[in-house]
Amino acid sequence: MPDLEIKDLHVQVDGKTILNGIDLVVKSGEVHAIMGPNGSGKSTLALTIMGHPRYKVTSGSVRFDGQDVLALPVDERARAGLFLAFQYPAAIPGVSVANFLRTSINARRAERGATAAASEQKRNDMPIPQFRKLLAEKMKLLEVDDSFITRSVNDGFSGGEKKRLEMLQMHMFAPKFAVLDETDSGLDIDALKVVSKGIEALRAPDVGILLITHYERMLRYVTPDFVHVLVDGRVVRTGGRELAAELEAKGYDFVREELYAGKA
C-alpha cells in the first residue's frame, strides 16, 4: 500500500526557515489531521509535498509509495497519485470546468515512453462517454449543479463553490494520496457538510488523506485517525479526535506553554 513518509524535513521560504524537522508517516487508508496556529507551517508542508518552486527543502526527505518525491517534477508527483486541494484556488478565466477536468485527467493518464523525448507522450485519453458518466456521478455526490461545468474555473465563484470544485477535481482524479489545505476555510455550515461528505467518500484502504485545518468543526464531520499539532514548524503533539476538541476549548497557547515550559 502507498504510504507517505516524511523524515526530518526542513524547508525555507525566501531565505526564512519555516519547517524545522517534520517527522510524519501517513499510511494508506488513514486520515491524518494537521492543526496549528497561523504561521506554524501547515500550508508550507502541503506546498512542499507538491513541489511549489518557492519552497526550498534544505534537508530531510519525502517518500511516497517508495519513490523520492523531492526528486520528481510537479507533474510526475500528480501522475504518481498525489493531489493537493488549495487553500486559495486560482481562477482561470476562459477555461470551462468541464474542459479543465478532462484535459487534466488525460494529462495524468498520458504515459511517457521509455525512449521518447520528454515532450513526447503516448496518448491514453479517457473516452468521452466514460468521462461524462464519471463527471455526472461525482457532481451528484457533491451536489453540484449542472450549470457549474460550463462556467470558467473559479471565475466569479463563491468560497463554497471553489471548495466544491476542489472536491470534484479530487474525485475525478482518484488520487492515491490527497493533501487538503484548509478546505474548510470560508465555508458555511451547509457547504462544510457537503465538502466533508466528499472527503469521507474518498476514504478507502488504498487512499491516504492529510487534512490541514484550523478548526475542530471540520473534524465533527470527517473523523481523523490521528491529529497532529504543528507549532513553529514542528509536530509537537499527536493524539486522536479528542486532541482537536481540546484545542478548540483551550486554543494553542496551552500547547506552547507545555512545549516551552522550563526552557526560559
Order of alpha helices (4+ residues) and beta strands (2+ residues): beta-beta-beta-alpha-beta-beta-alpha-beta-beta-alpha-alpha-beta-alpha-beta-alpha-beta-beta-beta-alpha-alpha
